[in-house]
Amino acid sequence: MTERSMQSILIVDDDFAMRRLSRAALSRSGFQVLEAEHGRAALETIRDNKTDVVLLDVDQPILDGFATCAELRRSPRDRYLPIIMMTDKDDMDSVNRAYEAGVLICAQY
């Protein structure tokens, strides 16, 4: 595999099925996939592993997506880490809050 195809993506979602579906799709595309079931675990995973991109669900039982993103943005090492926030919320306040926390993209589904 080429260096480009081994980029590392961290999936942060408390829904086990969503993590597994995302892992399957991204692994088939050549990405190394890491998983965390909540924001606190995501911060630990990022601290301990090379992470190129974060796919972050908003609703988390421990440290929601907004707080997780804001915490990463405070870290000099992770200030520019690409974060894509995923949400099923359809209100603009949540989208605006995601961008204020520092996400690169906020995807509604």
N, C-alpha and C positions, 0 to 999 in steps of 0.2 A: 504494500500500500504506500501511497505517496504521503509526504508530510501533511499536505493539505487535507487529505481524506481522514487523517487521524486527529482532527480537532476534537476537543473535549467539550461536551455539552452537559450541563447539570440540569436535570428535570426536578423541579420542586413542586410537589403536589401531594396532598394528604390522601388522594384517591388512588389506591393501589392499581386499579384497572387502567386509569388514565396514564399512570407512569409506565405501565407495561406496554400499552399501545404505543406510546411515544417512543419508548426504548426500542421496540421492534422496528418501527419506521426509520428512526434515526440510525440504528445499527446497520440496517440494510443499505443505507446511504453512505456508510463508511465512517460514521462518527463514533468516537469512544463516548459512551454514555455513563454518567454518574447519576445517582438518585438520592433525593432527600425527601422525607415525608412532612417536613415543616421548616419554617424559617431558621430556627436555631440550629437544626441539623445541617441546613444549607450553609450557614456561616462556617460551621466546623469543617464541612466537606471542602469548601473553597479554601479555607486556611491550609488544609492538609494535601490538596491536590491541585494540579494544573487545570484550570477551567478557562475555556475560551469564550463560552456563551452560557447564559443562564435563562432557562424557560421557567418562569415563576408564576404560580397561581396566586391570585389575590387572597382567597379565603384559606387560611391555615389555622390549625388549632393552637400552635405555639408560635408566636411572632408572625403576624400576617405579612402578606407580600409587600405592602407599603412600607412597613417598619424594616423588613429585611432589606429592601432596596435602599432605603435611607441609610441604614447601617453600613452597607457596602460602599455607598458614596462618601462616607466619612473616612474610609480607609484609603490612604494614599496608594496602596497597591491595587485596589479594586475600583478606584474612582472612575476609570474609563472602561470597565468591564461591560460588554454589551449585555443588557438585560431586556428580555422580552417578557412583558407581563401578560398573562392570560386571565380573562375574567368572563363570567357569564352575566355580569351586571350590565344593564343597558342604560344606566344613567350617566350623564356627562360629568357629574361630580366625581364619580369613581375614576373615569378616564383622566380628568384633570388632575386628580390627586395622584394618580400613577405617574404622570409626567412631572409633577412637582417633586415626587420622591426620587426621580432621576432615571426612569426607564427610557430605553431607546425606542421601543415600540409597545403600544398597548393594544392587544388583539382581543376583540370581543367575539364570543362564540355562543 
